[in-house]
Every structure is written in C-alpha cells, then in structure tokens.
Amino acid sequence: MTKGIKLHLDELRTICEEQLAAKASHPWKEPGNKFGHGIRTAKLAQRLRLEICPDDKSVNPEVLTVAAWFHDLCNGQIDHENAGADALPALIGHLVTDEELSAVCDLIRLHDHRKKDIAIEERLVVYPPSLLLLQDADFLDHLGTYDVWITFAEFSYQRKTPLDYAKQFTDGSFDRFAARWRREINYPRAHEIFEEKVKFEVDFGLRMLRELDGEFC
C-alpha cells in the first residue's frame, strides 16, 4: 500500500468516526460529541488558515485536518494530549508516512499547551502556525450556538432552571469564563471571531432574562 494522507483522507475520517462516534465525554453531552467537535475544529482551522496564512508552505492542510479530527481521541483520560498522540500510530500508521504521522502527533501532543502568558506577537514567532491554528479553532468551536446548546443540556441534567442559565450573564461568571479564554487565543482574526461569539451568547442570555421576566424583545 502506498502511504500518504492525501491518498487516504476518507479512510482516516472513517477511523476517527469509528473511534469517537459512540462516545460521550460527559453524561449530558450527545453521543459522538468529540467526533463532531473534531470535524468542526478541522473546518474552522482550514478557514482560519485561508484567511490568516494561505501561502505559508509550512502548514500542511491535510496534516492540520487529521490532527484536528483526532485531537481529542483520548479526551477524558489523564494527560489526554499525550495519550492521544501515543495511541494514534496504531490506528493510522499504516496509512500515512512516518513524517506525516510525526507531524500529526506533535500537533495533538501540544494542542492544549497554550502560551497565555506570552504576548501574541511572540507566540506568532516562536510557535508553528499549524499549532496556533489548531488551538484557536479548538477554542472557537466551544463557543457560540454550540455552547448554548451544551450548557442547556448540562443545566437540565443538573436539574437547574432557565433562570440559572441566564443569570450567568449578569453575575459575572460568564465574564470571568470569557476573560480566561480570551488570553489564550492566538491570532487577531481568531480574537475577532471569539468576540463575536461571546457577544452572541451574552445577547442571547440577556434576552432570555428579559423574556423570563415577561418582557417583550
């Protein structure tokens, strides 16, 4: 068999689905939530790449895609980044070259090693673009409409009320959450998307508060 990511993308996606489509990382999350997250993260990473560094030859789009698909392969385990990188060769090593496998595993191993205490300008110089793109896409997928969906599911599972959900937008808890994640976003373009998603969630939550109080919007 001739090895190569480009030659076997469909098979690689199928392997990812077989590994993750039946798993749920939390009891309130839908089965396969990490498979869906990986697929969406890959699409986000490619869209960021096309906007931010479309001509950067150091970024292999297929390597970035496969790393995004499998980045949470071992989510839920201790040190899931290294566990995922260590488990991947047995799953896909027969389809990709050694160089491609090493590049994918490196991205998975480092995807949660965000340098929040280093200035953005320094991150862009020190760390490879593929890693920064994957990290930003990973974060961005957790926000916006999906965050509303999954938080509703979590609050319902915990027997909380709609008011419990909406109050986080006035009691400072959502602001603290956003502030923590804001420091870890890398690219300025990703910051713009982050702020738009945060604004959507805040606007939604505040509207929900008004409607729960019987107001019209």
Beta strands, then each sheet from edge to edge (+ up, - down):
end
